[in-house]
């Protein structure tokens, strides 16, 4: 039986309840294919250019920003471990005779992460790696684990993005196709019956699609017997979520995805965000309220023809910045541009 949310967990000398990113219960508050999206990139002149475009490894807390940071290992519940410091959160399930990994960290951490996981598993085979989305902070170690024989599970859109060259305009960055060993080998489509269940030893693990949320290939992974849900980039802690509209994410999809996660969890569910400590379900409620509120404010100003700069001046994130952090400019810009992207503005307004 796992601990309840009123108990403190061992976070390497820091209690989860002491971390400012933790919010206690009751606290304050059909995707397009990559090739068709690439043809559309040059059709849009984005008003956010003046803001600059920090790369994903900075916005998502990965890559060089954490290259010097040691890994942290945090026991969650009954053989489930949260690993930090590899570019984004990684969840490791170990049973008596099998193991599974959720996300594989940034590429520069892959070798060290592999060594850490081998030590953690002590001979138990790692048979499955699940990718919550395509970003390098979640898939950078795929080459190592896939090359060693692990089955890589993901949404089909994640495989498509990883297998092609494409340009992400808000980063001003072109991504090259990934090596064959890094590509997901067991994918599913949005139309497939869900949730999908796989067995890790005697453990039942569920996963399903979060359509057009952080990206268009997001999945959640639910360790139901431990009541721990891994949300990948669809849930953020200590910063606003990064909405990657260039690869299919948008604010409406993220609102819906957060509502979906609320519907499949309960008051005792632990939520693993993209980065940082595990959160209680009340954090999902706070994210859902924040997203709905900010979306409404931005859409109202869009109806009046306001620019991103004018929205920032109007303080459309008022009341949320203390909890969600310093990336408000990028958050607002990506919501705005995502609403214009692929006709969503007419659907939304």
C-alpha positions as CSV (number, residue, x, y, z in Angstrom):
1,X,0.0,0.0,0.0
2,X,1.6,3.3,-1.1
3,X,1.7,6.4,1.1
4,X,-1.1,8.9,1.0
5,X,-0.7,12.5,-0.2
6,X,-0.5,13.8,3.3
7,X,2.7,12.0,3.9
8,X,6.2,13.3,3.0
9,X,8.3,11.4,0.4
10,X,12.0,11.0,0.5
11,X,13.4,13.4,-2.1
12,X,17.1,13.2,-1.3
13,X,16.9,15.2,1.9
14,X,14.1,17.4,0.7
15,X,10.5,16.7,1.5
16,X,8.0,17.1,-1.3
17,X,5.9,19.2,1.0
18,X,8.8,21.6,1.4
19,X,9.4,22.1,-2.3
20,X,7.9,25.4,-3.7
21,X,6.9,23.5,-6.9
22,X,4.6,21.2,-4.9
23,X,1.0,22.4,-4.5
24,X,-0.8,20.6,-1.6
25,X,-4.4,19.6,-1.9
26,X,-6.6,22.6,-1.5
27,X,-3.7,24.9,-2.3
28,X,-3.9,28.1,-4.5
29,X,-4.7,27.5,-7.1
30,X,-7.2,14.0,-36.0
31,X,-3.7,15.5,-36.2
32,X,-2.1,16.6,-39.5
33,X,0.8,14.6,-40.8
34,X,4.3,16.2,-40.4
35,X,4.8,16.8,-44.1
36,X,1.6,18.8,-44.5
37,X,2.5,20.9,-41.5
38,X,5.9,21.6,-42.8
39,X,4.5,23.0,-46.0
40,X,2.5,25.5,-43.9
41,X,5.3,26.8,-41.7
42,X,6.4,29.6,-44.2
43,X,2.8,30.8,-44.7
44,X,2.7,32.4,-41.2
45,X,4.6,35.5,-40.2
46,X,4.6,35.2,-36.5
47,X,4.2,38.3,-34.4
48,X,6.2,36.6,-31.6
49,X,9.5,36.9,-33.4
50,X,10.6,39.9,-31.4
51,X,10.3,37.8,-28.2
52,X,13.2,35.5,-29.3
53,X,12.9,31.8,-29.2
54,X,14.7,29.9,-26.5
55,X,15.3,26.3,-27.5
56,X,13.2,23.5,-26.1
57,X,16.1,22.3,-23.9
58,X,15.9,25.6,-22.0
59,X,12.2,25.9,-21.9
60,X,11.8,22.2,-20.8
61,X,14.7,22.2,-18.4
62,X,16.9,19.8,-20.4
63,X,20.2,19.4,-22.3
64,X,23.0,21.8,-21.5
65,X,21.0,23.5,-18.7
66,X,21.2,20.4,-16.7
67,X,24.4,18.8,-18.1
68,X,26.3,19.3,-14.9
69,X,23.5,18.3,-12.6
70,X,23.7,14.9,-10.9
71,X,20.8,12.5,-11.3
72,X,18.3,12.3,-8.5
73,X,16.3,9.2,-7.7
74,X,13.1,9.5,-5.7
75,X,11.1,6.4,-4.6
76,X,7.4,7.0,-5.4
77,X,5.4,3.9,-4.7
78,X,6.2,0.2,-4.6
79,X,9.1,-0.2,-6.9
80,X,8.4,2.9,-9.0
81,X,11.2,5.4,-9.1
82,X,11.3,9.0,-10.4
83,X,14.7,10.0,-11.9
84,X,15.5,13.7,-12.4
85,X,18.4,15.6,-13.8
86,X,18.5,13.8,-17.2
87,X,16.7,16.6,-19.1
88,X,13.1,15.7,-18.0
89,X,11.5,13.4,-15.6
90,X,12.0,9.7,-16.1
91,X,9.9,7.0,-14.4
92,X,11.3,3.5,-13.8
93,X,9.2,0.6,-12.9
94,X,10.9,-2.5,-11.5
95,X,9.1,-5.7,-10.8
96,X,10.5,-9.1,-9.8
97,X,11.3,-10.2,-13.4
98,X,10.7,-7.2,-15.7
99,X,11.1,-3.4,-16.0
100,X,9.8,-0.5,-18.0
101,X,10.9,3.1,-18.5
102,X,8.9,6.2,-19.3
103,X,11.0,8.6,-21.4
104,X,14.7,8.4,-21.9
105,X,16.1,11.9,-21.2
106,X,18.3,14.2,-23.3
107,X,20.9,12.6,-25.6
108,X,23.9,13.9,-23.7
109,X,22.8,12.1,-20.6
110,X,22.1,8.8,-22.3
111,X,25.2,6.8,-21.4
112,X,25.2,7.9,-17.7
113,X,21.5,7.3,-17.5
114,X,21.9,3.8,-18.9
115,X,24.5,3.0,-16.3
116,X,22.3,4.3,-13.5
117,X,19.3,2.2,-14.7
118,X,21.4,-0.9,-15.0
119,X,22.5,-0.4,-11.4
120,X,18.9,0.2,-10.3
121,X,17.7,-2.9,-12.0
122,X,20.5,-5.2,-10.8
123,X,20.0,-7.7,-13.6
124,X,16.2,-7.3,-14.1
125,X,15.7,-6.9,-17.9
126,X,14.4,-3.6,-19.3
127,X,11.9,-4.7,-21.9
128,X,9.8,-1.6,-22.6
129,X,10.4,2.1,-23.0
130,X,7.4,4.4,-23.4
131,X,7.9,7.9,-25.0
132,X,5.3,10.5,-23.8
133,X,6.1,12.7,-26.9
134,X,8.9,13.4,-29.5
135,X,11.0,16.1,-27.8
136,X,14.7,15.3,-27.3
137,X,14.3,15.7,-23.6
138,X,11.9,12.7,-23.7
139,X,13.6,10.6,-26.4
140,X,17.3,11.4,-26.4
141,X,18.2,8.1,-24.9
142,X,16.1,6.0,-27.2
143,X,19.2,5.1,-29.3
144,X,20.8,3.4,-26.3
145,X,17.7,1.6,-24.9
146,X,16.3,0.7,-28.3
147,X,19.7,-0.5,-29.5
148,X,19.8,-2.7,-26.4
149,X,16.5,-4.4,-27.4
150,X,13.8,-2.5,-25.6
151,X,10.5,-2.2,-27.3
152,X,9.7,1.5,-27.7
153,X,6.0,2.4,-27.3
154,X,4.6,5.8,-28.5
155,X,1.9,7.4,-30.5
156,X,2.3,7.2,-34.2
157,X,2.7,11.0,-34.5
158,X,5.8,10.8,-32.3
159,X,7.4,8.3,-34.6
160,X,6.5,10.5,-37.6
161,X,8.1,13.6,-36.1
162,X,11.2,11.6,-35.1
163,X,11.6,10.1,-38.6
164,X,11.5,13.2,-40.6
165,X,13.3,16.5,-41.1
166,X,11.2,19.5,-40.1
167,X,11.5,23.1,-39.0
168,X,10.1,24.5,-35.7
169,X,9.5,28.2,-36.4
170,X,9.2,29.4,-32.8
171,X,12.6,27.9,-32.0
172,X,14.1,28.8,-35.4
173,X,15.5,25.3,-35.4
174,X,15.5,22.4,-37.9
175,X,15.3,18.9,-36.5
176,X,17.0,16.1,-38.4
177,X,15.6,12.5,-38.7
178,X,16.6,10.3,-35.8
179,X,18.6,7.1,-36.1
180,X,16.6,3.9,-36.8
181,X,17.4,2.6,-33.3
182,X,15.7,5.6,-31.7
183,X,12.4,5.3,-33.4
184,X,9.4,3.8,-31.7
185,X,8.7,0.2,-32.6
186,X,5.2,-0.2,-31.2
187,X,2.9,2.7,-32.1
188,X,-0.8,3.3,-32.0
189,X,-3.3,5.7,-33.6
190,X,-5.8,8.1,-32.1
191,X,-8.6,5.9,-33.5
192,X,-7.4,2.7,-31.7
193,X,-9.4,1.6,-28.6
194,X,-8.0,3.1,-25.5
195,X,-6.7,2.9,-22.9
196,X,-4.2,0.4,-24.1
197,X,-2.8,-2.1,-21.5
198,X,0.6,-3.7,-21.5
199,X,2.1,-6.1,-18.9
200,X,5.4,-5.5,-17.2
201,X,5.9,-8.8,-15.3
202,X,2.6,-9.1,-13.4
203,X,2.1,-5.3,-13.5
204,X,-0.6,-3.8,-15.6
205,X,0.3,-0.4,-17.2
206,X,-2.2,1.7,-19.1
207,X,-1.5,4.4,-21.6
208,X,-3.5,6.6,-24.1
209,X,-3.4,9.6,-26.3
210,X,-3.7,13.2,-25.2
211,X,-4.7,14.7,-28.5
212,X,-3.1,18.0,-29.7
213,X,-2.0,19.1,-26.2
214,X,1.7,19.8,-25.7
215,X,2.3,18.2,-29.1
216,X,0.0,16.1,-31.3
217,X,1.6,12.8,-30.1
218,X,1.4,13.1,-26.3
219,X,0.5,10.1,-24.2
220,X,-0.1,9.5,-20.5
221,X,1.2,6.4,-18.8
222,X,-0.9,5.2,-15.8
223,X,0.6,2.8,-13.2
224,X,-2.8,2.1,-11.9
225,X,-1.9,-0.4,-9.2
226,X,0.4,2.2,-7.7
227,X,-2.0,5.1,-8.6
228,X,0.8,7.1,-10.3
229,X,0.2,8.9,-13.6
230,X,3.1,10.1,-15.8
231,X,1.9,13.0,-17.9
232,X,5.0,14.1,-19.8
233,X,4.9,17.6,-21.3
234,X,1.1,17.8,-20.9
235,X,1.6,18.8,-17.2
236,X,4.1,21.4,-16.0
237,X,5.2,22.3,-12.5
238,X,7.1,25.5,-11.6
239,X,6.6,27.0,-15.1
240,X,3.9,27.4,-17.7
241,X,3.4,24.5,-20.0
242,X,5.2,24.7,-23.3
243,X,2.6,24.5,-26.1
244,X,4.5,23.3,-29.2
245,X,2.0,24.4,-31.8
246,X,4.5,23.7,-34.6
247,X,4.1,20.0,-34.0
248,X,0.4,20.0,-33.2
249,X,-0.1,21.3,-29.7
250,X,-2.6,24.1,-28.8
251,X,-4.3,25.6,-25.8
252,X,-7.7,24.0,-26.5
253,X,-6.1,20.5,-26.8
254,X,-4.1,21.1,-23.6
255,X,-7.3,22.1,-21.7
256,X,-9.0,19.0,-22.9
257,X,-6.0,16.8,-22.1
258,X,-5.9,18.2,-18.5
259,X,-9.6,17.5,-18.1
260,X,-9.1,13.9,-19.4
261,X,-6.4,13.3,-16.8
262,X,-8.7,14.7,-14.1
263,X,-11.3,12.2,-15.2
264,X,-9.1,9.1,-14.9
265,X,-7.4,10.0,-11.6
266,X,-8.6,10.3,-8.0
267,X,-7.7,12.3,-4.9
268,X,-4.8,9.9,-4.1
269,X,-3.2,9.9,-7.5
270,X,0.4,11.1,-7.8
271,X,1.0,13.1,-11.0
272,X,4.5,13.1,-12.6
273,X,5.0,16.3,-14.6
274,X,7.5,16.9,-17.3
275,X,10.1,18.2,-14.8
276,X,10.2,18.5,-11.0
277,X,8.6,16.7,-8.2
278,X,5.5,14.5,-8.3
279,X,2.3,16.5,-7.6
280,X,-1.0,15.8,-6.1
281,X,-4.2,15.7,-8.2
282,X,-5.0,19.2,-7.0
283,X,-2.2,20.4,-9.2
284,X,-4.1,19.2,-12.3
285,X,-7.1,21.1,-11.1
286,X,-5.0,24.2,-10.8
287,X,-3.5,23.8,-14.2
288,X,-7.0,23.2,-15.7
289,X,-8.3,26.4,-14.1
290,X,-5.2,28.4,-15.2
291,X,-5.4,27.2,-18.8
292,X,-9.1,27.9,-19.2
293,X,-8.8,31.4,-17.6
294,X,-5.7,32.5,-19.7
295,X,-7.3,31.1,-22.9
296,X,-10.4,33.1,-22.3
297,X,-8.5,36.3,-21.7
298,X,-6.3,35.8,-24.8
299,X,-9.3,35.0,-27.1
300,X,-11.2,38.1,-25.9
301,X,-8.2,40.3,-26.8
302,X,-7.8,38.5,-30.2
303,X,-11.4,39.4,-31.0
304,X,-10.3,43.0,-30.5
305,X,-7.3,42.6,-32.8
306,X,-4.7,42.9,-30.0
307,X,-1.1,41.8,-30.5
308,X,1.0,39.5,-28.3
309,X,2.8,42.5,-26.9
310,X,-0.5,44.2,-26.0
311,X,-1.7,41.0,-24.4
312,X,1.4,40.9,-22.2
313,X,0.9,44.5,-21.3
314,X,-2.7,43.7,-20.4
315,X,-1.3,41.0,-18.0
316,X,-3.3,38.1,-19.3
317,X,-1.6,35.8,-16.9
318,X,-2.4,37.9,-13.8
319,X,-2.8,35.8,-10.7
320,X,-0.9,32.8,-12.1
321,X,2.7,34.0,-12.5
322,X,3.8,33.3,-8.9
323,X,2.9,29.6,-9.3
324,X,3.7,29.0,-13.0
325,X,6.9,30.9,-13.4
326,X,9.0,33.1,-15.6
327,X,8.2,31.8,-19.2
328,X,5.0,33.8,-19.5
329,X,6.1,35.6,-22.8
330,X,6.6,32.3,-24.6
331,X,3.5,30.8,-23.1
332,X,1.3,33.7,-24.3
333,X,3.0,33.8,-27.7
334,X,2.5,30.1,-28.3
335,X,-1.1,30.2,-27.3
336,X,-1.7,33.1,-29.6
337,X,0.1,31.5,-32.6
338,X,-1.4,28.1,-31.9
339,X,-4.9,29.6,-32.1
340,X,-4.1,31.0,-35.6
341,X,-2.5,27.7,-36.7
342,X,-4.4,25.4,-39.1
343,X,-7.7,27.2,-38.8
344,X,-8.1,26.9,-35.0
345,X,-9.0,30.5,-34.6
346,X,-12.3,30.1,-36.4
347,X,-13.1,27.0,-34.4
348,X,-12.2,28.7,-31.1
349,X,-13.7,32.2,-31.7
